Amino acid sequence: MGGSLSLALPIMRNLLLLVSLPFCLATLPAQTFQLVLCDTPVGSGSFQPIERFLVGGTNGTLTTIPSIAASFTNDPTFPAFNHQYELFVSNRHAHNGQGSVSRFEFDTTFGSFTPHGTITGNSLSDCVQLAFNPNDGELFVGNFANGLVSRFQFDAQGNALPNGTVAMPDTSNTLGVAFRTADQQLFVSSYQFVRRFARQPNGTYSHLGNITIPGATLIHGLSFRGDELFVCDIQTNAVHRFLFDANGAPVANGSVPTASAISCAFSPDAQEMFVGRHYTGGFQRLVYQPATDTWLPTTVYNGPQAGGIATTVHTFSSYGTGCVGTGNQIPTLQGYGGAFAGNTITLRTQLGLPNTFGTLVLSTAQGNVPLFGCTWLQSQIIGNTSLFQLDATGRADYPIFIPAGLVQSDLFFQGFVLDLGAPNGLFSDTAGLRASML
């Protein structure tokens, strides 16, 4: 694509979506990322901060940065980043029967943050782990004692909308929550076992059975590394690993010894694991050994009794600034799903001109090119999608298939919306969206 006009023209004509990329891409370099850890004392507590650290890549230097003050939460238990620059933190309210989720919005460097409201209602009570369905961004929150997992969807402005609950088929406690990207299985832990649920076509969940672990009586946090499930159990002082067979059934894959393991999270390149330690406090760092498929303990951060731990999400991240359209509104672009070869991700355009058309441009590098009063934020263009129509709210979802054969890399997207009422008389556009291959 050469020149500005060549980018404007695809917005107004129907081009086919690329379904294969006939070249290899560069390996993703190590990324500095942020790690957050809830200080969660045994039993119940109040007025605990959420610790924050910058990590200089896998096995890199750990630097303490200012905590999220206790005044912004209420006995925090688990943190979780969503797809872009926002942290959600579950609150157990000292086991008094109440529950809530605090939201924090980060700047584009993940340096400073701003409190961004609190989610309540929809059976939230004594909240434990929370997780996002990676395929559509829906939030699921485990509630310790009421046997329910609360569900929330989000509107175009980011407001949380209650979407019912998932009821447990037993009377045991509800603790950890995690999703398998491949088939949207939902996993919910109790102290003694992990429940499995299948997603139905109507969006409900049916119970498939339970995962049991000999000797495990204090299971808490659940996490996925690619397509492997990690189950943290305080009693056995271990993180237990499970792969999946062709039918989606879990297959035990050994365990990783770690003192009072309550939660775990991974570096963006998935080569380092961080395990929160409940009774002993702080967290353990471990580095993956691919030759033996094992985890090597490295250093321990000694600190208060830990709850949930999370690392910043790098699968999808925004960069640059979009261009205004009608009504001085800038469309947004968000990504959902696991960005790995052979999988389909979904890119969601929102806040565009209602009932018009848009396209998504795909590239392998960022750019900064003036374009009809806007900025084209890409270079090394691969192609663009077919035209799609935005609905009456200015929203559209578009599936993107990632072909097999790609190595770990970055892909860059930008959305363009046909908008003759925009200041340039042609279109508005989104900020850039980077998808880091897993």
Secondary structure by P-SEA (a helix, b strand, c coil): cccaaaaaaaacbbbbccccccccccccccccbbbbbbbcccccccbbbbbbbbbcccccbbbbcccccccccccccbbbbccccbbbbbbccccccccbbbbbbbccccccccccccccccccccccccccccccbbbbbbbccccbbbbbbbcccbbbbbcbbbbbcccccccbbbbccccbbbbbbcccbbbbbbbccccbbbbcbbbbbcccccccbbbbcccbbbbbbccccbbbbbbbccccbbbbcbbbbbcccccccccccccbbbbbbcccccbbbbbbbccccbbbbccccccccccccccccccccccbbbbbccccbbbbbbbbccccccbbbbbbbccccccccbbbbbbcbbbbbbccccccccccccccccccccccccbbbbbbbbbccccbbbbbbbbbbbccccccccbbbbcbbbbbcc
